């Protein structure tokens, strides 16, 4: 059996003022092509399907069109769970219609998929809270998936019927997973754990969570889960949340984060992005093939010693999104900023690095002269906060706001 593991699509996400919708369309098209070219039997999407609880219309349209295409006329099941960015209710709301296309959603850790059988031959053999067993057309062995979508620690314990609220979450999950594995996961089928949590190998250095990401490790969130909590019957663990593709552990089975299909912050600059193809047979270890995705724009950081140096570099990197740091003796003026933006349409941020520390110090310690008018005070404040003077467009906008308040 071949599975495709992907996660963290974050549909609807923007990078400052830049929409990523066109890139997301292209990369999801690429994922569909990968699924078809590798003869994938099922697709699993490990959470953070959208970037917000209320995604824009174009993101919702892209989501359902992509899942329908991945399902291949209901002959290839697509199993998608909610992440910490997703609304569980929104994820599950289209479930009756989605099932007719072979698409299965799980929004909560205790979600139970209703039994169904399609003309294509796709069928639910067993279902329980947090578990589904599928018969897939053209396969003589079933696919079993233990599903644990994201929930904060309190809700997770509630959903999993934990009587001891003081028990560590990892222990609660281990008991739940083991009970499901003992009931349903023998060597006659393929056994997978699908989750959107923070999982690490005990004692290993913990990877950082994504920049600008809603962390799952926080008060009210969910603690790190150890790979030793995984039942022995499981052959592969498909994780979502971390945006860098990496293998967490190989014991008791292969545990992978597939990562996001696009770089969504400059902390991910120069990262390669992947989907994972899992080859697995009942009772045997899984093999993982990393398929690099190539359609997304690269996020690049550049530090230039002058505007001229920056302009040369920008012309050499025309099709990327850029965070540009300019080293300057004073502040970067509006004319310089305009020149840079005119040279490249993908500049997300320009950061002036002032070499003259004395000038910066003088600006920071300057006393406020309340006898000056509001426009002058605003210009000083903007320069203090942003390291450069406001341009005419910003000043005109401030004047409009000021006029409305008067």
N, C-alpha and C positions, 0 to 999 in steps of 0.2 A: 504494500500500500504506500502511496505517495501523498504527503501532506504539504501544503504551503503555509508557512507561519509568517504573519506580518502583524504590525501593531502601530499604535500612536500615529494615526493618519492626521489627527488634529484639523479636520476639515473646517474651513472658515477662518483659520488663523491668519493674522497679518503680521508683518514685520515692520513696526512703526507705521508709516503711511503706505507701505507696499502690500498689495493683495497678493496672495500666493495661489489664488484659485486656478489660474492657467497652468501653473507648475503642477498643482495637485491633479488636474485633469490628465496631464501628460504622464505623470508617474503612476497613476492608477491604471491608465491604459497600458503602461509598460508591465505592471504587475499582472494584468489580465493576459497579456501575451506570454509572460513567463509561465503562468499556470497552464495555458493551453500547450505551449511547446514542450513542457516537461510531463505532460499527461497526468496532471495532479488529480487525485481522487477526492480530496476535500481541502477546504480552505479554512484556516482558523485566524481570527483577528482578535488580538489580545488587548482590547480596550483603548480608551482615548480615541474613539471614532471621530468625535467632534472636538473643537477647542473650547466650546462654552456650552452651558446648559440650553441656551437658546441660539442655535447657530443660524446664520443667514440662509435665505431660501436657496441660493445657488449651491451652498454646501450640502444641504439636504438632498437636492436633486442629484448632485454628483454622487453622493453616498449610495442612494438606492439604485441608480443606474449602474454603478460599478459592481455592487453586490449581485444584481440580477445577471450581469454579464459573467461574473465569476461563477455563478451557479449553473450556467450552461444548460438552460432549459430544464432546470430542476433535476439534472442528472448528477450534479456535483454539489454536495452540501456545503454551505458556508455557515460557520458557527462564529458569532461575534458577541463579545461580552462588553459590559460597561467598564470604563476606567474612571479615575477620579475627576476627569473633566466632563464626564457625561452625565446626563440626567437619566437615571435608571428607568423612570416611567416613559420618557421619550423613546428610549432604546426599545422597550418592549411593546409600545403602543401599536405598531403595525404588525404584530406577530401573526394574527390569523391570515392576513394576505401574504406576508412574507413566507410562511410555511408552504404555500402553494407554489412558490418559486424555489423551494429547497433551502430557504434562508432561516436560520434559527438564532434567536436573540435570547440573551440572559442578562437581565439588569441587576439582579440581586443575588447574593450568595445562596439564598434558599429558593431561587426560581426553579420551577418545575415545568418542563416542556410537555405540552399536551401531545398525546399519541396521534400519529397520522401516518397515512400511506398514500403515496402519489403514483400516478400512472407510469411514471418513469421507473418505478421500482424502489425509489428511496422510501425507507420505512423506519419508524421508531420502534425498536424492539423492547427497550426498557427505559423507564424514566423515573427519576426520584428527585428530591430537592438537591440541587447542585450536581446532578448527574444525568447523562443521556447516552444511550446505546443505539447506534444506527446501523442499518443494513444499506450498503451503498451499491447501486447498480454496477454490475461487472466485477464485483469483489465477492470472494467466497468466505471472507472473515468479517466480523463486525468491528466497528470503530466505537470504542468507549471513551467518553470524555468526562472527567471530573471538572466542573466549571466553578470557579470562585471569582466572580467580579469584585471590583473594589467596593469596600464600605469602611467607614472609620471603625475603630476598635470596638466601641460600645455597640454599634449596630451589628457588626460582624458577630459578636458573641450572642446578641439577641437572635439574629437570623439562624445561627447554628445551634440554638437551644442550649446554650451553656448555662448550667445551673450555678457554677462557681464563677461569679463575675470577677473575682480576684485572680483567677487562673490566667497565666500568660496566654496571649492570643496564639502563639505558635503551638502551644500544647492543645488548645481547643481545635485548631485547624488539623493538627496531626491526628487527633482522635476521629474527627469527622471524615477526613480523607481516608484513613485506614479502614473505617467502617464501610465506606462506599467501595473501596477496593476489595475488601474481603467478600462483600456481597455480590459484586458484579465483574471484577477484573481478574479472570483466570487466563491461562495461556492459549485459549482458543481464539482470542481476538487481540486487536491493537489497543493498548491502554495509554491514554494521554491525560496529563493534568494541564489545565488552561487557567491562567490567573493574571490579575493585575495588582501586584503587590511588590514589596521590596524584599527580594530573596537573595541571600548571600550564603557562601560556605562558611560555617562556623569557624571563627578564628582568622578568616581572611580579611584583608583590607577592604573596607566598604567603598564601593564606587560612589561618586557624587551624583546627586539627582540633577536633572536637566536645569540649565539656567532658565529663568522665567517660568519654570514649571511649578505647579502646585505640589508641594512635597507631600508624600504619604507618611513620612517620618516626622511627626510633630505631635504636640499635645492634642488629643482628640483624633489623631490619625491612627495609623497602624504600625506596630513595631516590625522590625526586620524578622523575616521568617528564614529558618535555616534549611539547607538542602537535606539535612538529616531527618527533617520532619516529613519527607516525601515517602509514601508507601513503596515497598520493594516491588510491588506488581507493576508500577508505572514504568513505561519504556521511554517516555519523552515528556519534558515539561516546557510548555510554551508560555513565556512571560511577556508582559507589557509594562511600560512605565518609563524605563530608562531609554534614552534616545540613541545611545551608542550600541550597535550590535556587539554582543560578546557572550562567550560561554561562561556561565557561572560555576558549573561543576560537571563532573562526569560520573559522579556516584551519588545516589544509587542508579542514576541514569543520566543522560545528557540533559542539562538544564541551560536554556538559552533565552536571552533577550534578543528579539529580532531587530530592535531599534526602530526609529522613525524612518519613513521613506524619503524625507527631505530634512535638510538642516534648518531648524526653526529659530535658532539664536546664534549669536556670534561666538558663544562658548562652544558651538559645534562646527566652527570654521575649519575647513579642510577635512572634515570627517567623511569617510566613505559610507554609503548607505546600501542596505541589502534587504532582500527577502531570503528566507531559508526554505530549502526543500528537504523534507525528512523522508527517508526511505526506511520503512520498518515492517517487519513481519511478526506474527504472533510468537511470543516466547523468545525473541531474539533482540539484541541491542540495536538501537536506531543508528543510522548514518545520516549526517547533516551535510548538505552542500550549500555553500554561501553564494548567492547570485547577486552581483553588484548592480545597483540601479544607476542609470546614467543620465536620465532626462532632467533632473532638477538643477537649478542654478547653484553654483558654489557660493558660499559665504566666505569672503576674504577680508582679512584685516591687514592694513598697510600703514606703516609709520614712515612719513616722508620728511626730509630735512628742509624742504622748501616747496612752494607751490609749483615751481617748474618741474621738480622731481616727481611730484604727485601727478602732474598732467601727463608726463611721459608714461608713467606706470598705468594710469587710467586708460590710455589709448591701447595699451598692450593687454588689458583685461576688460574687454568691452561688455561681455555677456554675464557678468557676475554681480552679486549684491555686495556692497563694500562698506566697511567701517573704516574711515580714513582719519588718521591722526597727523596733524600738521605741526611741525616744530616751528615756532615763531618767536622773534625777539619781543614782540608786543602782543597785541590781540589781533586775531584774524578779522580783517575788515570785510564789509559787505561786498565790496568789489571782488576781493579774492574768493569769497565763498561763491559768488555768482559765476565766476570764471570756472571754478571746479565743477559746479553743477551742470554748466553748459557742456562740459567735456565728457560727461558720463551720466547716463540716465538711471544708474542703479546705486547711487550713493545714498545710503540709509542714514548715516551720521557722519558729521565732520567734527572732530575733536581737536581744538587748539591746545597745544602743549607749550605754554609760555616759558621761554628760557630765562627771561628777566624776572627773577623771583622778587626783586625789590619792587618792581612795578606792580606785580600781583599783590604783594603785601600792602603797598600803599592803597591799592583799590579796596582791599578787604577791610582796612582799618579806617577808611574815610568816614568821617562823621556825616550824618544826614542833616542837610540844611532844609528845614521845613518851610523856609521862606520861598523856596523854588516851586515852580508850578508842577502839576501832576505828571505832565509829559516828560519833563526833565528827570523827575524822581524815578519814573518808570524806566527810562533809558539807563539810568545808573544801576537800578536793581537788575535789569536784564543783563547788563554787562558783567555785574558781579556774579550772577548765577550761571551765565552761559559762557563767559569768557570772551565775548565779542559784543559789539554794538548791535542793537536791533535794526533791521533794514526797514525800508519805507513801508513795505506791506504789513509788517508787524506793528509799526507805529500807527498806520492808518486804522488797523483793526482795533488797537487800544483806544484811539480817538472815538471810534464808533461806540465802543462799550461805555466809554466815559460819557458820551452824549446821552446814551440811553438811561444812565443813572442820574442825570441832572434834571 
